[in-house]
Amino acid sequence: MRQKSAEEVRLTQSLNKLLDEMPLLEPSPAITDRVMRSIVEEKLADQPGSQQRRRRKEWVNSCIAAAATILLIQSGIMNKVLHLDAQMTHLAAYIEQLSVFLQF
C-alpha cells in the first residue's frame, strides 16, 4: 500500500511538471470585442419590451411542446389499443380453432 502511494506521488509530480512545461495559449485578439458585444446585447435584452417578447416566445414554445407531447402520447396509446384489439382477435380465433380441433 505504501508503494502504491509513492507511485501516485511520482505520477502527480510528473503530471504537474508536464503541465508547468506546457505553452500558454494566447486569447483571440477579438475576445474583448466579443465580450463587450455580449454585455451590450444582454443589457438590451433586459429592456421591458424585449422581456415581453422573450416571455411570449417561451410561452409559444411551451405550448408547442405540450401539444407535441399530447399528440405523441395519444397516438402511442391509440396505436397500442388498436394492436391489442387485433392481438385479442387473433388469440380468440386461435382458441376457437384449438377447441374445434380438440372436440374431434
PDB file as gemmi writes it, atoms N, CA and C in Angstrom:
CRYST1    1.000    1.000    1.000  90.00  90.00  90.00 P 1                      
ATOM      1  N   MET A   1       0.826  -1.185   0.000  1.00  0.00           N  
ATOM      2  CA  MET A   1       0.000   0.000   0.000  1.00  0.00           C  
ATOM      3  C   MET A   1       0.874   1.254   0.000  1.00  0.00           C  
ATOM      4  N   ARG A   2       1.989   1.186   0.704  1.00  0.00           N  
ATOM      5  CA  ARG A   2       2.905   2.316   0.756  1.00  0.00           C  
ATOM      6  C   ARG A   2       3.555   2.544  -0.602  1.00  0.00           C  
ATOM      7  N   GLN A   3       3.808   1.449  -1.322  1.00  0.00           N  
ATOM      8  CA  GLN A   3       4.436   1.547  -2.638  1.00  0.00           C  
ATOM      9  C   GLN A   3       3.477   2.207  -3.630  1.00  0.00           C  
ATOM     10  N   LYS A   4       2.190   1.879  -3.518  1.00  0.00           N  
ATOM     11  CA  LYS A   4       1.205   2.463  -4.414  1.00  0.00           C  
ATOM     12  C   LYS A   4       1.111   3.974  -4.208  1.00  0.00           C  
ATOM     13  N   SER A   5       1.124   4.420  -2.988  1.00  0.00           N  
ATOM     14  CA  SER A   5       1.030   5.854  -2.751  1.00  0.00           C  
ATOM     15  C   SER A   5       2.301   6.558  -3.236  1.00  0.00           C  
ATOM     16  N   ALA A   6       3.450   5.910  -3.161  1.00  0.00           N  
ATOM     17  CA  ALA A   6       4.682   6.501  -3.686  1.00  0.00           C  
ATOM     18  C   ALA A   6       4.586   6.639  -5.202  1.00  0.00           C  
ATOM     19  N   GLU A   7       3.977   5.634  -5.864  1.00  0.00           N  
ATOM     20  CA  GLU A   7       3.785   5.716  -7.314  1.00  0.00           C  
ATOM     21  C   GLU A   7       2.831   6.848  -7.660  1.00  0.00           C  
ATOM     22  N   GLU A   8       1.796   7.004  -6.868  1.00  0.00           N  
ATOM     23  CA  GLU A   8       0.841   8.080  -7.109  1.00  0.00           C  
ATOM     24  C   GLU A   8       1.503   9.443  -6.941  1.00  0.00           C  
ATOM     25  N   VAL A   9       2.374   9.570  -5.964  1.00  0.00           N  
ATOM     26  CA  VAL A   9       3.087  10.835  -5.746  1.00  0.00           C  
ATOM     27  C   VAL A   9       3.975  11.139  -6.947  1.00  0.00           C  
ATOM     28  N   ARG A  10       4.702  10.118  -7.425  1.00  0.00           N  
ATOM     29  CA  ARG A  10       5.567  10.329  -8.604  1.00  0.00           C  
ATOM     30  C   ARG A  10       4.738  10.694  -9.832  1.00  0.00           C  
ATOM     31  N   LEU A  11       3.607  10.025 -10.013  1.00  0.00           N  
ATOM     32  CA  LEU A  11       2.740  10.326 -11.146  1.00  0.00           C  
ATOM     33  C   LEU A  11       2.216  11.758 -11.055  1.00  0.00           C  
ATOM     34  N   THR A  12       1.791  12.150  -9.875  1.00  0.00           N  
ATOM     35  CA  THR A  12       1.292  13.507  -9.683  1.00  0.00           C  
ATOM     36  C   THR A  12       2.386  14.533  -9.956  1.00  0.00           C  
ATOM     37  N   GLN A  13       3.589  14.267  -9.480  1.00  0.00           N  
ATOM     38  CA  GLN A  13       4.701  15.190  -9.724  1.00  0.00           C  
ATOM     39  C   GLN A  13       5.030  15.276 -11.201  1.00  0.00           C  
ATOM     40  N   SER A  14       5.018  14.131 -11.896  1.00  0.00           N  
ATOM     41  CA  SER A  14       5.340  14.178 -13.328  1.00  0.00           C  
ATOM     42  C   SER A  14       4.248  14.902 -14.109  1.00  0.00           C  
ATOM     43  N   LEU A  15       2.990  14.706 -13.718  1.00  0.00           N  
ATOM     44  CA  LEU A  15       1.904  15.423 -14.386  1.00  0.00           C  
ATOM     45  C   LEU A  15       1.998  16.924 -14.135  1.00  0.00           C  
ATOM     46  N   ASN A  16       2.318  17.300 -12.907  1.00  0.00           N  
ATOM     47  CA  ASN A  16       2.488  18.722 -12.604  1.00  0.00           C  
ATOM     48  C   ASN A  16       3.637  19.323 -13.402  1.00  0.00           C  
ATOM     49  N   LYS A  17       4.702  18.560 -13.571  1.00  0.00           N  
ATOM     50  CA  LYS A  17       5.846  19.042 -14.349  1.00  0.00           C  
ATOM     51  C   LYS A  17       5.443  19.232 -15.806  1.00  0.00           C  
ATOM     52  N   LEU A  18       4.705  18.269 -16.354  1.00  0.00           N  
ATOM     53  CA  LEU A  18       4.238  18.397 -17.740  1.00  0.00           C  
ATOM     54  C   LEU A  18       3.323  19.601 -17.906  1.00  0.00           C  
ATOM     55  N   LEU A  19       2.460  19.825 -16.940  1.00  0.00           N  
ATOM     56  CA  LEU A  19       1.567  20.988 -17.001  1.00  0.00           C  
ATOM     57  C   LEU A  19       2.339  22.291 -16.924  1.00  0.00           C  
ATOM     58  N   ASP A  20       3.374  22.319 -16.090  1.00  0.00           N  
ATOM     59  CA  ASP A  20       4.188  23.530 -15.974  1.00  0.00           C  
ATOM     60  C   ASP A  20       4.937  23.828 -17.268  1.00  0.00           C  
ATOM     61  N   GLU A  21       5.310  22.789 -18.005  1.00  0.00           N  
ATOM     62  CA  GLU A  21       6.087  22.966 -19.234  1.00  0.00           C  
ATOM     63  C   GLU A  21       5.223  23.260 -20.449  1.00  0.00           C  
ATOM     64  N   MET A  22       3.912  23.099 -20.326  1.00  0.00           N  
ATOM     65  CA  MET A  22       3.023  23.341 -21.472  1.00  0.00           C  
ATOM     66  C   MET A  22       3.022  24.823 -21.830  1.00  0.00           C  
ATOM     67  N   PRO A  23       3.006  25.112 -23.126  1.00  0.00           N  
ATOM     68  CA  PRO A  23       2.952  26.524 -23.529  1.00  0.00           C  
ATOM     69  C   PRO A  23       1.553  27.094 -23.279  1.00  0.00           C  
ATOM     70  N   LEU A  24       1.521  28.359 -22.889  1.00  0.00           N  
ATOM     71  CA  LEU A  24       0.241  29.024 -22.668  1.00  0.00           C  
ATOM     72  C   LEU A  24      -0.275  29.564 -23.989  1.00  0.00           C  
ATOM     73  N   LEU A  25      -1.555  29.363 -24.231  1.00  0.00           N  
ATOM     74  CA  LEU A  25      -2.171  29.868 -25.455  1.00  0.00           C  
ATOM     75  C   LEU A  25      -2.640  31.295 -25.235  1.00  0.00           C  
ATOM     76  N   GLU A  26      -2.448  32.107 -26.243  1.00  0.00           N  
ATOM     77  CA  GLU A  26      -2.890  33.496 -26.178  1.00  0.00           C  
ATOM     78  C   GLU A  26      -4.352  33.561 -26.617  1.00  0.00           C  
ATOM     79  N   PRO A  27      -5.138  34.416 -25.974  1.00  0.00           N  
ATOM     80  CA  PRO A  27      -6.543  34.539 -26.390  1.00  0.00           C  
ATOM     81  C   PRO A  27      -6.643  35.224 -27.751  1.00  0.00           C  
ATOM     82  N   SER A  28      -7.775  35.030 -28.378  1.00  0.00           N  
ATOM     83  CA  SER A  28      -8.035  35.645 -29.675  1.00  0.00           C  
ATOM     84  C   SER A  28      -8.002  37.163 -29.536  1.00  0.00           C  
ATOM     85  N   PRO A  29      -7.504  37.869 -30.540  1.00  0.00           N  
ATOM     86  CA  PRO A  29      -7.484  39.341 -30.451  1.00  0.00           C  
ATOM     87  C   PRO A  29      -8.892  39.934 -30.377  1.00  0.00           C  
ATOM     88  N   ALA A  30      -9.892  39.197 -30.851  1.00  0.00           N  
ATOM     89  CA  ALA A  30     -11.262  39.722 -30.868  1.00  0.00           C  
ATOM     90  C   ALA A  30     -12.035  39.374 -29.603  1.00  0.00           C  
ATOM     91  N   ILE A  31     -11.387  38.802 -28.613  1.00  0.00           N  
ATOM     92  CA  ILE A  31     -12.102  38.375 -27.403  1.00  0.00           C  
ATOM     93  C   ILE A  31     -12.736  39.538 -26.669  1.00  0.00           C  
ATOM     94  N   THR A  32     -12.026  40.666 -26.588  1.00  0.00           N  
ATOM     95  CA  THR A  32     -12.563  41.829 -25.874  1.00  0.00           C  
ATOM     96  C   THR A  32     -13.809  42.352 -26.576  1.00  0.00           C  
ATOM     97  N   ASP A  33     -13.765  42.438 -27.891  1.00  0.00           N  
ATOM     98  CA  ASP A  33     -14.929  42.920 -28.643  1.00  0.00           C  
ATOM     99  C   ASP A  33     -16.124  41.986 -28.468  1.00  0.00           C  
ATOM    100  N   ARG A  34     -15.873  40.680 -28.495  1.00  0.00           N  
ATOM    101  CA  ARG A  34     -16.969  39.714 -28.342  1.00  0.00           C  
ATOM    102  C   ARG A  34     -17.587  39.797 -26.954  1.00  0.00           C  
ATOM    103  N   VAL A  35     -16.765  39.946 -25.926  1.00  0.00           N  
ATOM    104  CA  VAL A  35     -17.278  40.048 -24.561  1.00  0.00           C  
ATOM    105  C   VAL A  35     -18.095  41.326 -24.399  1.00  0.00           C  
ATOM    106  N   MET A  36     -17.564  42.432 -24.886  1.00  0.00           N  
ATOM    107  CA  MET A  36     -18.275  43.708 -24.767  1.00  0.00           C  
ATOM    108  C   MET A  36     -19.594  43.670 -25.550  1.00  0.00           C  
ATOM    109  N   ARG A  37     -19.583  43.058 -26.720  1.00  0.00           N  
ATOM    110  CA  ARG A  37     -20.802  42.961 -27.522  1.00  0.00           C  
ATOM    111  C   ARG A  37     -21.859  42.116 -26.805  1.00  0.00           C  
ATOM    112  N   SER A  38     -21.425  41.032 -26.165  1.00  0.00           N  
ATOM    113  CA  SER A  38     -22.391  40.185 -25.447  1.00  0.00           C  
ATOM    114  C   SER A  38     -22.971  40.919 -24.239  1.00  0.00           C  
ATOM    115  N   ILE A  39     -22.160  41.759 -23.593  1.00  0.00           N  
ATOM    116  CA  ILE A  39     -22.661  42.551 -22.461  1.00  0.00           C  
ATOM    117  C   ILE A  39     -23.710  43.545 -22.940  1.00  0.00           C  
ATOM    118  N   VAL A  40     -23.439  44.213 -24.059  1.00  0.00           N  
ATOM    119  CA  VAL A  40     -24.398  45.180 -24.609  1.00  0.00           C  
ATOM    120  C   VAL A  40     -25.680  44.468 -25.015  1.00  0.00           C  
ATOM    121  N   GLU A  41     -25.570  43.307 -25.662  1.00  0.00           N  
ATOM    122  CA  GLU A  41     -26.755  42.562 -26.078  1.00  0.00           C  
ATOM    123  C   GLU A  41     -27.556  42.101 -24.868  1.00  0.00           C  
ATOM    124  N   GLU A  42     -26.878  41.725 -23.808  1.00  0.00           N  
ATOM    125  CA  GLU A  42     -27.562  41.303 -22.586  1.00  0.00           C  
ATOM    126  C   GLU A  42     -28.330  42.467 -21.970  1.00  0.00           C  
ATOM    127  N   LYS A  43     -27.722  43.670 -21.986  1.00  0.00           N  
ATOM    128  CA  LYS A  43     -28.409  44.844 -21.448  1.00  0.00           C  
ATOM    129  C   LYS A  43     -29.629  45.182 -22.294  1.00  0.00           C  
ATOM    130  N   LEU A  44     -29.508  45.056 -23.616  1.00  0.00           N  
ATOM    131  CA  LEU A  44     -30.645  45.322 -24.491  1.00  0.00           C  
ATOM    132  C   LEU A  44     -31.754  44.297 -24.274  1.00  0.00           C  
ATOM    133  N   ALA A  45     -31.380  43.068 -23.980  1.00  0.00           N  
ATOM    134  CA  ALA A  45     -32.373  42.015 -23.752  1.00  0.00           C  
ATOM    135  C   ALA A  45     -33.124  42.232 -22.454  1.00  0.00           C  
ATOM    136  N   ASP A  46     -32.552  43.000 -21.526  1.00  0.00           N  
ATOM    137  CA  ASP A  46     -33.194  43.242 -20.241  1.00  0.00           C  
ATOM    138  C   ASP A  46     -34.221  44.372 -20.299  1.00  0.00           C  
ATOM    139  N   GLN A  47     -34.366  45.013 -21.445  1.00  0.00           N  
ATOM    140  CA  GLN A  47     -35.347  46.086 -21.563  1.00  0.00           C  
ATOM    141  C   GLN A  47     -36.760  45.494 -21.522  1.00  0.00           C  
ATOM    142  N   PRO A  48     -37.766  46.262 -21.008  1.00  0.00           N  
ATOM    143  CA  PRO A  48     -39.123  45.730 -20.804  1.00  0.00           C  
ATOM    144  C   PRO A  48     -39.762  45.128 -22.057  1.00  0.00           C  
ATOM    145  N   GLY A  49     -39.690  45.789 -23.184  1.00  0.00           N  
ATOM    146  CA  GLY A  49     -40.297  45.277 -24.414  1.00  0.00           C  
ATOM    147  C   GLY A  49     -39.669  43.961 -24.839  1.00  0.00           C  
ATOM    148  N   SER A  50     -38.378  43.870 -24.646  1.00  0.00           N  
ATOM    149  CA  SER A  50     -37.657  42.655 -25.014  1.00  0.00           C  
ATOM    150  C   SER A  50     -38.051  41.492 -24.115  1.00  0.00           C  
ATOM    151  N   GLN A  51     -38.262  41.774 -22.824  1.00  0.00           N  
ATOM    152  CA  GLN A  51     -38.671  40.714 -21.901  1.00  0.00           C  
ATOM    153  C   GLN A  51     -40.048  40.183 -22.271  1.00  0.00           C  
ATOM    154  N   GLN A  52     -40.942  41.063 -22.697  1.00  0.00           N  
ATOM    155  CA  GLN A  52     -42.272  40.617 -23.096  1.00  0.00           C  
ATOM    156  C   GLN A  52     -42.185  39.710 -24.327  1.00  0.00           C  
ATOM    157  N   ARG A  53     -41.348  40.097 -25.281  1.00  0.00           N  
ATOM    158  CA  ARG A  53     -41.184  39.268 -26.482  1.00  0.00           C  
ATOM    159  C   ARG A  53     -40.586  37.917 -26.124  1.00  0.00           C  
ATOM    160  N   ARG A  54     -39.616  37.929 -25.200  1.00  0.00           N  
ATOM    161  CA  ARG A  54     -38.973  36.683 -24.801  1.00  0.00           C  
ATOM    162  C   ARG A  54     -39.958  35.788 -24.064  1.00  0.00           C  
ATOM    163  N   ARG A  55     -40.755  36.371 -23.171  1.00  0.00           N  
ATOM    164  CA  ARG A  55     -41.760  35.589 -22.444  1.00  0.00           C  
ATOM    165  C   ARG A  55     -42.798  35.014 -23.395  1.00  0.00           C  
ATOM    166  N   ARG A  56     -43.211  35.835 -24.370  1.00  0.00           N  
ATOM    167  CA  ARG A  56     -44.194  35.357 -25.349  1.00  0.00           C  
ATOM    168  C   ARG A  56     -43.606  34.207 -26.155  1.00  0.00           C  
ATOM    169  N   LYS A  57     -42.354  34.336 -26.544  1.00  0.00           N  
ATOM    170  CA  LYS A  57     -41.695  33.276 -27.305  1.00  0.00           C  
ATOM    171  C   LYS A  57     -41.586  31.998 -26.469  1.00  0.00           C  
ATOM    172  N   GLU A  58     -41.230  32.142 -25.197  1.00  0.00           N  
ATOM    173  CA  GLU A  58     -41.156  30.980 -24.310  1.00  0.00           C  
ATOM    174  C   GLU A  58     -42.522  30.344 -24.136  1.00  0.00           C  
ATOM    175  N   TRP A  59     -43.577  31.165 -24.028  1.00  0.00           N  
ATOM    176  CA  TRP A  59     -44.921  30.644 -23.874  1.00  0.00           C  
ATOM    177  C   TRP A  59     -45.349  29.879 -25.124  1.00  0.00           C  
ATOM    178  N   VAL A  60     -45.073  30.442 -26.285  1.00  0.00           N  
ATOM    179  CA  VAL A  60     -45.415  29.772 -27.543  1.00  0.00           C  
ATOM    180  C   VAL A  60     -44.651  28.460 -27.659  1.00  0.00           C  
ATOM    181  N   ASN A  61     -43.365  28.480 -27.348  1.00  0.00           N  
ATOM    182  CA  ASN A  61     -42.574  27.249 -27.405  1.00  0.00           C  
ATOM    183  C   ASN A  61     -43.099  26.204 -26.427  1.00  0.00           C  
ATOM    184  N   SER A  62     -43.511  26.633 -25.248  1.00  0.00           N  
ATOM    185  CA  SER A  62     -44.065  25.709 -24.261  1.00  0.00           C  
ATOM    186  C   SER A  62     -45.370  25.100 -24.752  1.00  0.00           C  
ATOM    187  N   CYS A  63     -46.211  25.901 -25.360  1.00  0.00           N  
ATOM    188  CA  CYS A  63     -47.472  25.386 -25.900  1.00  0.00           C  
ATOM    189  C   CYS A  63     -47.222  24.373 -27.017  1.00  0.00           C  
ATOM    190  N   ILE A  64     -46.271  24.664 -27.878  1.00  0.00           N  
ATOM    191  CA  ILE A  64     -45.943  23.736 -28.962  1.00  0.00           C  
ATOM    192  C   ILE A  64     -45.412  22.425 -28.397  1.00  0.00           C  
ATOM    193  N   ALA A  65     -44.552  22.523 -27.400  1.00  0.00           N  
ATOM    194  CA  ALA A  65     -44.004  21.308 -26.777  1.00  0.00           C  
ATOM    195  C   ALA A  65     -45.104  20.499 -26.095  1.00  0.00           C  
ATOM    196  N   ALA A  66     -46.026  21.173 -25.422  1.00  0.00           N  
ATOM    197  CA  ALA A  66     -47.128  20.467 -24.759  1.00  0.00           C  
ATOM    198  C   ALA A  66     -48.028  19.785 -25.788  1.00  0.00           C  
ATOM    199  N   ALA A  67     -48.346  20.489 -26.869  1.00  0.00           N  
ATOM    200  CA  ALA A  67     -49.188  19.899 -27.909  1.00  0.00           C  
ATOM    201  C   ALA A  67     -48.508  18.685 -28.548  1.00  0.00           C  
ATOM    202  N   ALA A  68     -47.217  18.801 -28.811  1.00  0.00           N  
ATOM    203  CA  ALA A  68     -46.484  17.678 -29.399  1.00  0.00           C  
ATOM    204  C   ALA A  68     -46.469  16.491 -28.441  1.00  0.00           C  
ATOM    205  N   THR A  69     -46.284  16.756 -27.167  1.00  0.00           N  
ATOM    206  CA  THR A  69     -46.281  15.674 -26.172  1.00  0.00           C  
ATOM    207  C   THR A  69     -47.637  14.992 -26.112  1.00  0.00           C  
ATOM    208  N   ILE A  70     -48.703  15.779 -26.108  1.00  0.00           N  
ATOM    209  CA  ILE A  70     -50.052  15.206 -26.068  1.00  0.00           C  
ATOM    210  C   ILE A  70     -50.309  14.366 -27.304  1.00  0.00           C  
ATOM    211  N   LEU A  71     -49.917  14.869 -28.470  1.00  0.00           N  
ATOM    212  CA  LEU A  71     -50.122  14.103 -29.699  1.00  0.00           C  
ATOM    213  C   LEU A  71     -49.331  12.800 -29.695  1.00  0.00           C  
ATOM    214  N   LEU A  72     -48.093  12.845 -29.222  1.00  0.00           N  
ATOM    215  CA  LEU A  72     -47.294  11.627 -29.175  1.00  0.00           C  
ATOM    216  C   LEU A  72     -47.887  10.610 -28.210  1.00  0.00           C  
ATOM    217  N   ILE A  73     -48.333  11.086 -27.052  1.00  0.00           N  
ATOM    218  CA  ILE A  73     -48.939  10.170 -26.079  1.00  0.00           C  
ATOM    219  C   ILE A  73     -50.225   9.587 -26.640  1.00  0.00           C  
ATOM    220  N   GLN A  74     -51.048  10.447 -27.216  1.00  0.00           N  
ATOM    221  CA  GLN A  74     -52.321   9.989 -27.752  1.00  0.00           C  
ATOM    222  C   GLN A  74     -52.113   8.992 -28.884  1.00  0.00           C  
ATOM    223  N   SER A  75     -51.225   9.286 -29.809  1.00  0.00           N  
ATOM    224  CA  SER A  75     -51.005   8.374 -30.931  1.00  0.00           C  
ATOM    225  C   SER A  75     -50.385   7.067 -30.450  1.00  0.00           C  
ATOM    226  N   GLY A  76     -49.527   7.139 -29.460  1.00  0.00           N  
ATOM    227  CA  GLY A  76     -48.927   5.920 -28.927  1.00  0.00           C  
ATOM    228  C   GLY A  76     -49.941   5.053 -28.221  1.00  0.00           C  
ATOM    229  N   ILE A  77     -50.826   5.671 -27.429  1.00  0.00           N  
ATOM    230  CA  ILE A  77     -51.847   4.917 -26.711  1.00  0.00           C  
ATOM    231  C   ILE A  77     -52.857   4.332 -27.695  1.00  0.00           C  
ATOM    232  N   MET A  78     -53.284   5.125 -28.657  1.00  0.00           N  
ATOM    233  CA  MET A  78     -54.242   4.620 -29.637  1.00  0.00           C  
ATOM    234  C   MET A  78     -53.647   3.472 -30.440  1.00  0.00           C  
ATOM    235  N   ASN A  79     -52.379   3.583 -30.781  1.00  0.00           N  
ATOM    236  CA  ASN A  79     -51.707   2.530 -31.532  1.00  0.00           C  
ATOM    237  C   ASN A  79     -51.667   1.243 -30.702  1.00  0.00           C  
ATOM    238  N   LYS A  80     -51.358   1.364 -29.419  1.00  0.00           N  
ATOM    239  CA  LYS A  80     -51.318   0.187 -28.535  1.00  0.00           C  
ATOM    240  C   LYS A  80     -52.704  -0.440 -28.420  1.00  0.00           C  
ATOM    241  N   VAL A  81     -53.742   0.392 -28.270  1.00  0.00           N  
ATOM    242  CA  VAL A  81     -55.099  -0.132 -28.145  1.00  0.00           C  
ATOM    243  C   VAL A  81     -55.502  -0.863 -29.414  1.00  0.00           C  
ATOM    244  N   LEU A  82     -55.189  -0.290 -30.570  1.00  0.00           N  
ATOM    245  CA  LEU A  82     -55.535  -0.943 -31.831  1.00  0.00           C  
ATOM    246  C   LEU A  82     -54.797  -2.260 -31.990  1.00  0.00           C  
ATOM    247  N   HIS A  83     -53.513  -2.284 -31.645  1.00  0.00           N  
ATOM    248  CA  HIS A  83     -52.753  -3.520 -31.752  1.00  0.00           C  
ATOM    249  C   HIS A  83     -53.228  -4.552 -30.735  1.00  0.00           C  
ATOM    250  N   LEU A  84     -53.602  -4.091 -29.558  1.00  0.00           N  
ATOM    251  CA  LEU A  84     -54.111  -5.006 -28.538  1.00  0.00           C  
ATOM    252  C   LEU A  84     -55.414  -5.644 -29.009  1.00  0.00           C  
ATOM    253  N   ASP A  85     -56.282  -4.850 -29.634  1.00  0.00           N  
ATOM    254  CA  ASP A  85     -57.545  -5.372 -30.156  1.00  0.00           C  
ATOM    255  C   ASP A  85     -57.273  -6.430 -31.224  1.00  0.00           C  
ATOM    256  N   ALA A  86     -56.338  -6.164 -32.117  1.00  0.00           N  
ATOM    257  CA  ALA A  86     -56.002  -7.130 -33.169  1.00  0.00           C  
ATOM    258  C   ALA A  86     -55.406  -8.399 -32.562  1.00  0.00           C  
ATOM    259  N   GLN A  87     -54.562  -8.255 -31.558  1.00  0.00           N  
ATOM    260  CA  GLN A  87     -53.962  -9.428 -30.919  1.00  0.00           C  
ATOM    261  C   GLN A  87     -55.019 -10.255 -30.204  1.00  0.00           C  
ATOM    262  N   MET A  88     -55.982  -9.587 -29.567  1.00  0.00           N  
ATOM    263  CA  MET A  88     -57.056 -10.314 -28.896  1.00  0.00           C  
ATOM    264  C   MET A  88     -57.915 -11.062 -29.915  1.00  0.00           C  
ATOM    265  N   THR A  89     -58.145 -10.478 -31.071  1.00  0.00           N  
ATOM    266  CA  THR A  89     -58.916 -11.142 -32.120  1.00  0.00           C  
ATOM    267  C   THR A  89     -58.180 -12.385 -32.603  1.00  0.00           C  
ATOM    268  N   HIS A  90     -56.865 -12.270 -32.814  1.00  0.00           N  
ATOM    269  CA  HIS A  90     -56.065 -13.433 -33.233  1.00  0.00           C  
ATOM    270  C   HIS A  90     -56.077 -14.515 -32.157  1.00  0.00           C  
ATOM    271  N   LEU A  91     -55.968 -14.116 -30.909  1.00  0.00           N  
ATOM    272  CA  LEU A  91     -55.973 -15.076 -29.806  1.00  0.00           C  
ATOM    273  C   LEU A  91     -57.321 -15.796 -29.724  1.00  0.00           C  
ATOM    274  N   ALA A  92     -58.406 -15.051 -29.880  1.00  0.00           N  
ATOM    275  CA  ALA A  92     -59.746 -15.658 -29.832  1.00  0.00           C  
ATOM    276  C   ALA A  92     -59.914 -16.648 -30.985  1.00  0.00           C  
ATOM    277  N   ALA A  93     -59.429 -16.288 -32.174  1.00  0.00           N  
ATOM    278  CA  ALA A  93     -59.524 -17.204 -33.324  1.00  0.00           C  
ATOM    279  C   ALA A  93     -58.701 -18.451 -33.078  1.00  0.00           C  
ATOM    280  N   TYR A  94     -57.512 -18.294 -32.506  1.00  0.00           N  
ATOM    281  CA  TYR A  94     -56.659 -19.448 -32.210  1.00  0.00           C  
ATOM    282  C   TYR A  94     -57.323 -20.371 -31.191  1.00  0.00           C  
ATOM    283  N   ILE A  95     -57.919 -19.800 -30.152  1.00  0.00           N  
ATOM    284  CA  ILE A  95     -58.598 -20.609 -29.129  1.00  0.00           C  
ATOM    285  C   ILE A  95     -59.787 -21.336 -29.749  1.00  0.00           C  
ATOM    286  N   GLU A  96     -60.514 -20.665 -30.626  1.00  0.00           N  
ATOM    287  CA  GLU A  96     -61.659 -21.298 -31.286  1.00  0.00           C  
ATOM    288  C   GLU A  96     -61.205 -22.475 -32.148  1.00  0.00           C  
ATOM    289  N   GLN A  97     -60.131 -22.282 -32.919  1.00  0.00           N  
ATOM    290  CA  GLN A  97     -59.607 -23.375 -33.747  1.00  0.00           C  
ATOM    291  C   GLN A  97     -59.113 -24.524 -32.883  1.00  0.00           C  
ATOM    292  N   LEU A  98     -58.455 -24.206 -31.787  1.00  0.00           N  
ATOM    293  CA  LEU A  98     -57.948 -25.233 -30.897  1.00  0.00           C  
ATOM    294  C   LEU A  98     -59.090 -26.017 -30.258  1.00  0.00           C  
ATOM    295  N   SER A  99     -60.149 -25.331 -29.856  1.00  0.00           N  
ATOM    296  CA  SER A  99     -61.290 -26.039 -29.263  1.00  0.00           C  
ATOM    297  C   SER A  99     -61.997 -26.918 -30.286  1.00  0.00           C  
ATOM    298  N   VAL A 100     -62.104 -26.465 -31.542  1.00  0.00           N  
ATOM    299  CA  VAL A 100     -62.694 -27.299 -32.594  1.00  0.00           C  
ATOM    300  C   VAL A 100     -61.819 -28.525 -32.835  1.00  0.00           C  
ATOM    301  N   PHE A 101     -60.532 -28.336 -32.866  1.00  0.00           N  
ATOM    302  CA  PHE A 101     -59.598 -29.463 -33.076  1.00  0.00           C  
ATOM    303  C   PHE A 101     -59.679 -30.464 -31.931  1.00  0.00           C  
ATOM    304  N   LEU A 102     -59.820 -29.989 -30.693  1.00  0.00           N  
ATOM    305  CA  LEU A 102     -59.870 -30.890 -29.537  1.00  0.00           C  
ATOM    306  C   LEU A 102     -61.203 -31.636 -29.430  1.00  0.00           C  
ATOM    307  N   GLN A 103     -62.268 -31.107 -30.051  1.00  0.00           N  
ATOM    308  CA  GLN A 103     -63.565 -31.780 -29.999  1.00  0.00           C  
ATOM    309  C   GLN A 103     -63.571 -33.037 -30.848  1.00  0.00           C  
ATOM    310  N   PHE A 104     -62.793 -33.085 -31.885  1.00  0.00           N  
ATOM    311  CA  PHE A 104     -62.784 -34.273 -32.740  1.00  0.00           C  
ATOM    312  C   PHE A 104     -61.863 -35.260 -32.203  1.00  0.00           C  
TER     313      PHE A 104                                                      
END                                                                             
